[in-house]
Amino acid sequence: MDAKNIKMRRQNISSFEINKKDSNSARARGEYAEQKVYEHFLKQGYQLLLHRKKLFGVEFDLIFQGSDHLIYVEVKSVRSPDFYLLRWPRRQKQRFLRVAAVLAEKYNSKYFLALVDYKDKVHLFNAGSEI
């Protein structure tokens, strides 16, 4: 079964309309980081399938559909990508990777940790190495 056959409804992305300067709250920074990652994948030709979708007890921030695969993304905002491991708690990482691995096998998909630094640069990591 490929990504085109998965029946998932698309979510409205109006929640991405946020101004970085409007708020310093953690939630606002997280939403802003999600917007930046969304824009990054959109420029590469991916289509947003789901936003903040919980699957098997794990919430994926963004799920994109490519031509023949899905991409599951966990998004974090950081001051520096050097400290990304501190922003991704071990238990959350283990759950994310376990569920993403099962989904990758079943649906031909990839999974990433996406970090957005203070310069709005998006850094993508696959199992700990930047891509």
DRENKOL-505112 format. One record per residue (C-alpha): residue number from 1; residue in one letter; x, y, z. Coordinates in steps of 0.02 Angstrom, whole numbers, padded with zeros to 5 digits. Layout:
# residues N
[NUM A [X Y Z]]
...
//
This chain:
# residues 131
[1 M [00000 00000 00000]]
[2 D [00072 00170 -00047]]
[3 A [00039 00345 00018]]
[4 K [-00091 00381 -00116]]
[5 N [-00204 00242 -00051]]
[6 I [-00206 00301 00129]]
[7 K [-00371 00380 00173]]
[8 M [-00324 00527 00283]]
[9 R [-00412 00693 00281]]
[10 R [-00312 00851 00256]]
[11 Q [-00312 00975 00396]]
[12 N [-00337 01161 00375]]
[13 I [-00171 01250 00395]]
[14 S [-00244 01417 00446]]
[15 S [-00163 01388 00616]]
[16 F [00002 01427 00529]]
[17 E [-00047 01610 00515]]
[18 I [00057 01671 00661]]
[19 N [00179 01814 00678]]
[20 K [00341 01771 00766]]
[21 K [00349 01942 00847]]
[22 D [00173 01934 00920]]
[23 S [00214 01820 01064]]
[24 N [00360 01744 01156]]
[25 S [00260 01598 01225]]
[26 A [00323 01422 01197]]
[27 R [00163 01380 01104]]
[28 A [00182 01527 00985]]
[29 R [00365 01482 00952]]
[30 G [00313 01302 00918]]
[31 E [00176 01354 00798]]
[32 Y [00296 01471 00710]]
[33 A [00425 01330 00694]]
[34 E [00290 01217 00621]]
[35 Q [00249 01353 00494]]
[36 K [00432 01365 00442]]
[37 V [00446 01175 00421]]
[38 Y [00282 01173 00324]]
[39 E [00350 01306 00206]]
[40 H [00514 01209 00188]]
[41 F [00427 01049 00132]]
[42 L [00301 01143 00025]]
[43 K [00445 01220 -00075]]
[44 Q [00511 01044 -00105]]
[45 G [00345 00990 -00181]]
[46 Y [00269 00898 -00033]]
[47 Q [00087 00915 00014]]
[48 L [00029 00930 00194]]
[49 L [-00079 00781 00237]]
[50 L [-00106 00805 00424]]
[51 H [-00061 00931 00558]]
[52 R [-00042 00873 00739]]
[53 K [-00111 00699 00710]]
[54 K [-00102 00567 00846]]
[55 L [-00063 00391 00782]]
[56 F [-00037 00243 00898]]
[57 G [-00014 00357 01048]]
[58 V [00113 00472 00965]]
[59 E [00071 00646 00903]]
[60 F [00157 00690 00740]]
[61 D [00170 00877 00715]]
[62 L [00164 00869 00525]]
[63 I [00133 00729 00401]]
[64 F [00173 00762 00218]]
[65 Q [00138 00664 00061]]
[66 G [00267 00651 -00078]]
[67 S [00243 00569 -00246]]
[68 D [00266 00394 -00177]]
[69 H [00297 00411 00010]]
[70 L [00245 00494 00172]]
[71 I [00353 00599 00287]]
[72 Y [00320 00609 00474]]
[73 V [00396 00760 00562]]
[74 E [00424 00809 00743]]
[75 V [00459 00997 00754]]
[76 K [00560 01088 00887]]
[77 S [00614 01269 00900]]
[78 V [00792 01290 00963]]
[79 R [00921 01427 00986]]
[80 S [01054 01314 00912]]
[81 P [01036 01147 00821]]
[82 D [01188 01085 00920]]
[83 F [01075 01058 01070]]
[84 Y [00930 00971 00984]]
[85 L [00945 00814 01090]]
[86 L [00904 00918 01243]]
[87 R [00743 00976 01160]]
[88 W [00683 00801 01119]]
[89 P [00652 00702 01279]]
[90 R [00716 00523 01272]]
[91 R [00547 00440 01301]]
[92 Q [00461 00548 01171]]
[93 K [00600 00510 01047]]
[94 Q [00587 00322 01080]]
[95 R [00397 00322 01055]]
[96 F [00411 00429 00898]]
[97 L [00545 00320 00821]]
[98 R [00457 00157 00865]]
[99 V [00291 00209 00787]]
[100 A [00374 00296 00639]]
[101 A [00475 00138 00601]]
[102 V [00315 00034 00596]]
[103 L [00231 00162 00484]]
[104 A [00387 00172 00373]]
[105 E [00380 -00014 00343]]
[106 K [00194 -00016 00309]]
[107 Y [00173 00143 00206]]
[108 N [00342 00179 00125]]
[109 S [00379 00330 00232]]
[110 K [00520 00428 00313]]
[111 Y [00530 00516 00479]]
[112 F [00626 00669 00535]]
[113 L [00659 00784 00678]]
[114 A [00648 00962 00611]]
[115 L [00729 01103 00707]]
[116 V [00701 01287 00675]]
[117 D [00838 01398 00746]]
[118 Y [00830 01581 00794]]
[119 K [00881 01630 00617]]
[120 D [00728 01535 00549]]
[121 K [00839 01404 00468]]
[122 V [00762 01230 00458]]
[123 H [00877 01085 00506]]
[124 L [00818 00907 00469]]
[125 F [00884 00756 00564]]
[126 N [00856 00573 00525]]
[127 A [00903 00462 00673]]
[128 G [01028 00591 00734]]
[129 S [01116 00645 00575]]
[130 E [01077 00804 00479]]
[131 I [01016 00784 00301]]
//
